[in-house]
Amino acid sequence: MRLILYSKPGCHLCEGLQEKLEQIQNLSFELEIRDITIREDWYQAYQYEVPVLYLSNRQGAEDAKEEIIEEPLPRPSPRATVQQLEQMLCKYISKNKKNNAE
């Protein structure tokens, strides 16, 4: 699994979420940071929304001709602990795996 974090420089909420995601140890995922200031379409979509987090199946879909699905995740509270964030991600990752298996 891959998590995609849409972020922008100087965003303290973005930096805080990124730090917490990098501290998660009990889940296996690749973290991709997308700076919304480098692409106009990202900027227009997320300029007032960052941080925005997506769950992607891209990691498994690169070699196969499988459709890449990016699912938006609810924004975690800035006060959420690393453990609370991990629990939320576990819920969505297991839901995503179940849906992909069907």
KOLBA-426017 format. One record per atom (N, C-alpha, C): residue number from 1; x, y, z; residue in one letter. Coordinates in Angstrom, 3 decimals, m for minus. Example, Ala and Ser with C-alpha at 12.3 -4.5 7.8 and 13.67 -1.06 7.14 Angstrom:
2
<rec 1,<13.190,m5.690,7.800>,"A"> <rec 1,<12.300,m4.500,7.800>,"A"> <rec 1,<13.200,m3.300,7.800>,"A"> <rec 2,<12.850,m2.250,7.080>,"S"> <rec 2,<13.670,m1.060,7.140>,"S"> <rec 2,<12.900,0.030,7.870>,"S"> 
//
This chain:
102
<rec 1,<0.830,m1.186,0.000>,"M"> <rec 1,<0.000,0.000,0.000>,"M"> <rec 1,<0.875,1.250,0.000>,"M"> <rec 2,<0.300,2.277,m0.547>,"R"> <rec 2,<0.982,3.567,m0.595>,"R"> <rec 2,<0.032,4.618,m0.036>,"R"> <rec 3,<0.564,5.466,0.828>,"L"> <rec 3,<m0.174,6.620,1.304>,"L"> <rec 3,<0.362,7.838,0.574>,"L"> <rec 4,<m0.535,8.680,0.128>,"I"> <rec 4,<m0.156,9.904,m0.567>,"I"> <rec 4,<m0.598,11.070,0.298>,"I"> <rec 5,<0.354,11.928,0.649>,"L"> <rec 5,<0.069,13.100,1.462>,"L"> <rec 5,<0.248,14.341,0.600>,"L"> <rec 6,<m0.860,15.028,0.318>,"Y"> <rec 6,<m0.797,16.308,m0.385>,"Y"> <rec 6,<m0.493,17.370,0.664>,"Y"> <rec 7,<0.564,18.122,0.416>,"S"> <rec 7,<1.114,19.025,1.408>,"S"> <rec 7,<1.616,20.285,0.721>,"S"> <rec 8,<1.989,21.281,1.520>,"K"> <rec 8,<2.665,22.451,0.953>,"K"> <rec 8,<3.696,22.942,1.955>,"K"> <rec 9,<4.752,23.560,1.456>,"P"> <rec 9,<5.811,24.049,2.336>,"P"> <rec 9,<5.269,25.038,3.368>,"P"> <rec 10,<5.773,24.919,4.592>,"G"> <rec 10,<5.386,25.833,5.652>,"G"> <rec 10,<4.068,25.503,6.333>,"G"> <rec 11,<3.424,24.419,5.946>,"C"> <rec 11,<2.150,24.011,6.552>,"C"> <rec 11,<2.450,23.168,7.790>,"C"> <rec 12,<2.184,23.734,8.961>,"H"> <rec 12,<2.489,23.022,10.204>,"H"> <rec 12,<1.626,21.777,10.391>,"H"> <rec 13,<0.373,21.826,9.927>,"L"> <rec 13,<m0.481,20.635,10.014>,"L"> <rec 13,<0.076,19.518,9.131>,"L"> <rec 14,<0.557,19.885,7.948>,"C"> <rec 14,<1.135,18.906,7.016>,"C"> <rec 14,<2.387,18.271,7.622>,"C"> <rec 15,<3.250,19.118,8.169>,"E"> <rec 15,<4.499,18.629,8.760>,"E"> <rec 15,<4.217,17.715,9.948>,"E"> <rec 16,<3.230,18.082,10.769>,"G"> <rec 16,<2.880,17.262,11.928>,"G"> <rec 16,<2.356,15.898,11.513>,"G"> <rec 17,<1.489,15.877,10.499>,"L"> <rec 17,<0.945,14.603,10.024>,"L"> <rec 17,<2.044,13.754,9.410>,"L"> <rec 18,<2.922,14.362,8.632>,"Q"> <rec 18,<4.023,13.614,8.026>,"Q"> <rec 18,<4.913,12.986,9.097>,"Q"> <rec 19,<5.241,13.745,10.136>,"E"> <rec 19,<6.067,13.216,11.228>,"E"> <rec 19,<5.408,12.006,11.881>,"E"> <rec 20,<4.112,12.103,12.142>,"K"> <rec 20,<3.396,10.982,12.769>,"K"> <rec 20,<3.354,9.769,11.853>,"K"> <rec 21,<3.116,9.989,10.562>,"L"> <rec 21,<3.085,8.869,9.614>,"L"> <rec 21,<4.437,8.164,9.567>,"L"> <rec 22,<5.504,8.928,9.636>,"E"> <rec 22,<6.845,8.348,9.585>,"E"> <rec 22,<7.192,7.579,10.859>,"E"> <rec 23,<6.463,7.820,11.946>,"Q"> <rec 23,<6.709,7.126,13.215>,"Q"> <rec 23,<5.939,5.808,13.332>,"Q"> <rec 24,<5.003,5.566,12.438>,"I"> <rec 24,<4.212,4.326,12.498>,"I"> <rec 24,<5.105,3.148,12.157>,"I"> <rec 25,<5.121,2.144,13.029>,"Q"> <rec 25,<6.013,1.004,12.845>,"Q"> <rec 25,<5.287,m0.306,12.589>,"Q"> <rec 26,<4.013,m0.402,12.949>,"N"> <rec 26,<3.305,m1.678,12.852>,"N"> <rec 26,<2.526,m1.854,11.556>,"N"> <rec 27,<2.653,m0.913,10.644>,"L"> <rec 27,<1.992,m1.000,9.340>,"L"> <rec 27,<3.043,m0.850,8.259>,"L"> <rec 28,<2.855,m1.597,7.201>,"S"> <rec 28,<3.786,m1.506,6.082>,"S"> <rec 28,<3.133,m0.694,4.961>,"S"> <rec 29,<3.695,0.464,4.683>,"F"> <rec 29,<3.208,1.301,3.588>,"F"> <rec 29,<4.336,2.200,3.112>,"F"> <rec 30,<4.179,2.641,1.889>,"E"> <rec 30,<5.111,3.600,1.306>,"E"> <rec 30,<4.441,4.967,1.402>,"E"> <rec 31,<5.182,5.973,1.854>,"L"> <rec 31,<4.639,7.323,1.993>,"L"> <rec 31,<5.167,8.197,0.862>,"L"> <rec 32,<4.244,8.737,0.089>,"E"> <rec 32,<4.599,9.656,m0.996>,"E"> <rec 32,<4.092,11.041,m0.625>,"E"> <rec 33,<4.990,12.017,m0.612>,"I"> <rec 33,<4.616,13.391,m0.306>,"I"> <rec 33,<4.479,14.146,m1.625>,"I"> <rec 34,<3.325,14.762,m1.834>,"R"> <rec 34,<3.098,15.552,m3.048>,"R"> <rec 34,<2.946,17.022,m2.661>,"R"> <rec 35,<3.887,17.825,m3.104>,"D"> <rec 35,<3.885,19.264,m2.854>,"D"> <rec 35,<2.912,19.907,m3.837>,"D"> <rec 36,<1.815,20.445,m3.319>,"I"> <rec 36,<0.777,20.986,m4.203>,"I"> <rec 36,<1.230,22.239,m4.950>,"I"> <rec 37,<2.338,22.846,m4.517>,"T"> <rec 37,<2.781,24.076,m5.178>,"T"> <rec 37,<3.522,23.805,m6.489>,"T"> <rec 38,<3.799,22.530,m6.792>,"I"> <rec 38,<4.543,22.249,m8.028>,"I"> <rec 38,<3.632,21.916,m9.209>,"I"> <rec 39,<2.356,21.683,m8.926>,"R"> <rec 39,<1.411,21.406,m10.024>,"R"> <rec 39,<0.152,22.225,m9.818>,"R"> <rec 40,<m0.265,22.919,m10.858>,"E"> <rec 40,<m1.434,23.794,m10.780>,"E"> <rec 40,<m2.705,23.023,m10.435>,"E"> <rec 41,<m2.888,21.822,m11.000>,"D"> <rec 41,<m4.108,21.054,m10.715>,"D"> <rec 41,<m4.176,20.640,m9.247>,"D"> <rec 42,<m3.039,20.249,m8.672>,"W"> <rec 42,<m3.022,19.904,m7.242>,"W"> <rec 42,<m3.305,21.152,m6.406>,"W"> <rec 43,<m2.693,22.256,m6.791>,"Y"> <rec 43,<m2.870,23.495,m6.032>,"Y"> <rec 43,<m4.341,23.925,m6.036>,"Y"> <rec 44,<m4.960,23.900,m7.203>,"Q"> <rec 44,<m6.367,24.290,m7.301>,"Q"> <rec 44,<m7.265,23.365,m6.482>,"Q"> <rec 45,<m6.938,22.095,m6.481>,"A"> <rec 45,<m7.773,21.117,m5.771>,"A"> <rec 45,<m7.606,21.174,m4.255>,"A"> <rec 46,<m6.397,21.448,m3.778>,"Y"> <rec 46,<m6.106,21.266,m2.348>,"Y"> <rec 46,<m5.597,22.501,m1.615>,"Y"> <rec 47,<m5.561,23.673,m2.259>,"Q"> <rec 47,<m4.950,24.838,m1.625>,"Q"> <rec 47,<m5.568,25.192,m0.268>,"Q"> <rec 48,<m6.847,24.918,m0.088>,"Y"> <rec 48,<m7.514,25.245,1.184>,"Y"> <rec 48,<m7.773,24.000,2.032>,"Y"> <rec 49,<m7.291,22.854,1.591>,"E"> <rec 49,<m7.627,21.582,2.238>,"E"> <rec 49,<m6.451,20.875,2.904>,"E"> <rec 50,<m5.214,21.231,2.588>,"V"> <rec 50,<m4.075,20.462,3.077>,"V"> <rec 50,<m4.021,20.431,4.595>,"V"> <rec 51,<m3.558,19.342,5.173>,"P"> <rec 51,<m3.073,18.131,4.528>,"P"> <rec 51,<m4.223,17.230,4.070>,"P"> <rec 52,<m4.008,16.595,2.937>,"V"> <rec 52,<m4.977,15.647,2.390>,"V"> <rec 52,<m4.260,14.312,2.223>,"V"> <rec 53,<m4.896,13.259,2.690>,"L"> <rec 53,<m4.284,11.941,2.694>,"L"> <rec 53,<m5.103,10.990,1.828>,"L"> <rec 54,<m4.405,10.241,0.969>,"Y"> <rec 54,<m5.035,9.247,0.096>,"Y"> <rec 54,<m4.373,7.896,0.315>,"Y"> <rec 55,<m5.163,6.852,0.153>,"L"> <rec 55,<m4.669,5.478,0.160>,"L"> <rec 55,<m4.676,4.996,m1.279>,"L"> <rec 56,<m3.555,4.462,m1.741>,"S"> <rec 56,<m3.427,4.045,m3.137>,"S"> <rec 56,<m2.985,2.597,m3.219>,"S"> <rec 57,<m3.489,1.913,m4.231>,"N"> <rec 57,<m3.037,0.544,m4.486>,"N"> <rec 57,<m1.950,0.538,m5.548>,"N"> <rec 58,<m1.399,1.700,m5.865>,"R"> <rec 58,<m0.434,1.862,m6.955>,"R"> <rec 58,<0.749,0.915,m6.846>,"R"> <rec 59,<1.228,0.650,m5.654>,"Q"> <rec 59,<2.408,m0.195,m5.480>,"Q"> <rec 59,<2.227,m1.544,m6.153>,"Q"> <rec 60,<1.063,m2.149,m6.008>,"G"> <rec 60,<0.815,m3.449,m6.620>,"G"> <rec 60,<0.374,m3.362,m8.063>,"G"> <rec 61,<m0.015,m2.186,m8.491>,"A"> <rec 61,<m0.579,m2.043,m9.828>,"A"> <rec 61,<0.451,m1.625,m10.875>,"A"> <rec 62,<1.663,m1.302,m10.467>,"E"> <rec 62,<2.638,m0.787,m11.420>,"E"> <rec 62,<3.025,m1.812,m12.484>,"E"> <rec 63,<3.225,m3.050,m12.075>,"D"> <rec 63,<3.637,m4.064,m13.040>,"D"> <rec 63,<2.444,m4.658,m13.779>,"D"> <rec 64,<1.352,m4.812,m13.085>,"A"> <rec 64,<0.161,m5.411,m13.693>,"A"> <rec 64,<m0.622,m4.340,m14.447>,"A"> <rec 65,<m1.594,m4.790,m15.202>,"K"> <rec 65,<m2.451,m3.844,m15.911>,"K"> <rec 65,<m3.689,m3.562,m15.071>,"K"> <rec 66,<m3.479,m3.496,m13.783>,"E"> <rec 66,<m4.549,m3.265,m12.820>,"E"> <rec 66,<m4.815,m1.765,m12.709>,"E"> <rec 67,<m6.073,m1.411,m12.512>,"E"> <rec 67,<m6.431,m0.005,m12.357>,"E"> <rec 67,<m5.867,0.533,m11.045>,"E"> <rec 68,<m5.311,1.732,m11.094>,"I"> <rec 68,<m4.791,2.373,m9.893>,"I"> <rec 68,<m5.944,3.113,m9.219>,"I"> <rec 69,<m6.154,2.798,m7.957>,"I"> <rec 69,<m7.246,3.408,m7.208>,"I"> <rec 69,<m6.656,4.232,m6.083>,"I"> <rec 70,<m7.050,5.499,m6.022>,"E"> <rec 70,<m6.648,6.373,m4.928>,"E"> <rec 70,<m7.900,6.774,m4.170>,"E"> <rec 71,<m7.963,6.353,m2.907>,"E"> <rec 71,<m9.137,6.587,m2.062>,"E"> <rec 71,<m8.815,7.655,m1.019>,"E"> <rec 72,<m9.601,8.747,m0.976>,"P"> <rec 72,<m9.347,9.766,0.045>,"P"> <rec 72,<m9.653,9.217,1.431>,"P"> <rec 73,<m8.822,9.587,2.389>,"L"> <rec 73,<m9.031,9.191,3.778>,"L"> <rec 73,<m9.505,10.400,4.570>,"L"> <rec 74,<m10.270,10.168,5.626>,"P"> <rec 74,<m10.685,11.301,6.463>,"P"> <rec 74,<m9.459,11.980,7.073>,"P"> <rec 75,<m9.543,13.278,7.221>,"R"> <rec 75,<m8.418,14.003,7.818>,"R"> <rec 75,<m8.339,13.688,9.309>,"R"> <rec 76,<m7.196,13.183,9.745>,"P"> <rec 76,<m7.058,12.915,11.180>,"P"> <rec 76,<m6.914,14.228,11.957>,"P"> <rec 77,<m7.339,14.204,13.185>,"S"> <rec 77,<m7.199,15.373,14.048>,"S"> <rec 77,<m5.717,15.669,14.256>,"S"> <rec 78,<m5.336,16.936,14.263>,"P"> <rec 78,<m3.939,17.269,14.566>,"P"> <rec 78,<m3.526,16.805,15.956>,"P"> <rec 79,<m4.506,16.585,16.821>,"R"> <rec 79,<m4.217,16.113,18.181>,"R"> <rec 79,<m4.101,14.595,18.270>,"R"> <rec 80,<m4.401,13.889,17.188>,"A"> <rec 80,<m4.334,12.422,17.211>,"A"> <rec 80,<m2.914,11.969,17.491>,"A"> <rec 81,<m2.803,10.939,18.294>,"T"> <rec 81,<m1.487,10.376,18.577>,"T"> <rec 81,<m1.064,9.474,17.422>,"T"> <rec 82,<0.195,9.071,17.442>,"V"> <rec 82,<0.690,8.138,16.426>,"V"> <rec 82,<m0.129,6.846,16.483>,"V"> <rec 83,<m0.454,6.377,17.681>,"Q"> <rec 83,<m1.225,5.149,17.839>,"Q"> <rec 83,<m2.640,5.306,17.280>,"Q"> <rec 84,<m3.269,6.437,17.522>,"Q"> <rec 84,<m4.623,6.673,16.991>,"Q"> <rec 84,<m4.600,6.743,15.466>,"Q"> <rec 85,<m3.575,7.384,14.930>,"L"> <rec 85,<m3.428,7.460,13.479>,"L"> <rec 85,<m3.215,6.071,12.890>,"L"> <rec 86,<m2.401,5.273,13.553>,"E"> <rec 86,<m2.154,3.900,13.100>,"E"> <rec 86,<m3.443,3.082,13.109>,"E"> <rec 87,<m4.258,3.221,14.137>,"Q"> <rec 87,<m5.529,2.496,14.220>,"Q"> <rec 87,<m6.461,2.894,13.083>,"Q"> <rec 88,<m6.523,4.202,12.791>,"M"> <rec 88,<m7.366,4.672,11.696>,"M"> <rec 88,<m6.885,4.079,10.368>,"M"> <rec 89,<m5.581,4.097,10.144>,"L"> <rec 89,<m5.033,3.573,8.900>,"L"> <rec 89,<m5.262,2.076,8.782>,"L"> <rec 90,<m5.126,1.339,9.886>,"C"> <rec 90,<m5.384,m0.110,9.877>,"C"> <rec 90,<m6.794,m0.388,9.378>,"C"> <rec 91,<m7.735,0.382,9.865>,"K"> <rec 91,<m9.138,0.222,9.479>,"K"> <rec 91,<m9.307,0.416,7.970>,"K"> <rec 92,<m8.730,1.455,7.425>,"Y"> <rec 92,<m8.917,1.748,6.004>,"Y"> <rec 92,<m8.086,0.833,5.106>,"Y"> <rec 93,<m6.911,0.446,5.558>,"I"> <rec 93,<m6.084,m0.461,4.756>,"I"> <rec 93,<m6.739,m1.833,4.688>,"I"> <rec 94,<m7.266,m2.337,5.811>,"S"> <rec 94,<m7.910,m3.647,5.784>,"S"> <rec 94,<m9.193,m3.596,4.958>,"S"> <rec 95,<m9.932,m2.498,5.029>,"K"> <rec 95,<m11.138,m2.318,4.210>,"K"> <rec 95,<m10.760,m2.311,2.729>,"K"> <rec 96,<m9.681,m1.622,2.390>,"N"> <rec 96,<m9.221,m1.535,1.004>,"N"> <rec 96,<m8.783,m2.892,0.495>,"N"> <rec 97,<m8.056,m3.649,1.305>,"K"> <rec 97,<m7.608,m4.997,0.895>,"K"> <rec 97,<m8.805,m5.903,0.661>,"K"> <rec 98,<m9.807,m5.791,1.543>,"K"> <rec 98,<m11.015,m6.607,1.408>,"K"> <rec 98,<m11.742,m6.270,0.106>,"K"> <rec 99,<m11.889,m4.983,m0.188>,"N"> <rec 99,<m12.582,m4.549,m1.399>,"N"> <rec 99,<m11.811,m4.984,m2.656>,"N"> <rec 100,<m10.493,m4.966,m2.614>,"N"> <rec 100,<m9.685,m5.365,m3.775>,"N"> <rec 100,<m9.733,m6.871,m3.994>,"N"> <rec 101,<m9.966,m7.630,m2.931>,"A"> <rec 101,<m10.016,m9.091,m3.054>,"A"> <rec 101,<m11.324,m9.547,m3.680>,"A"> <rec 102,<m12.348,m8.722,m3.596>,"E"> <rec 102,<m13.673,m9.113,m4.111>,"E"> <rec 102,<m13.751,m8.970,m5.612>,"E"> 
//
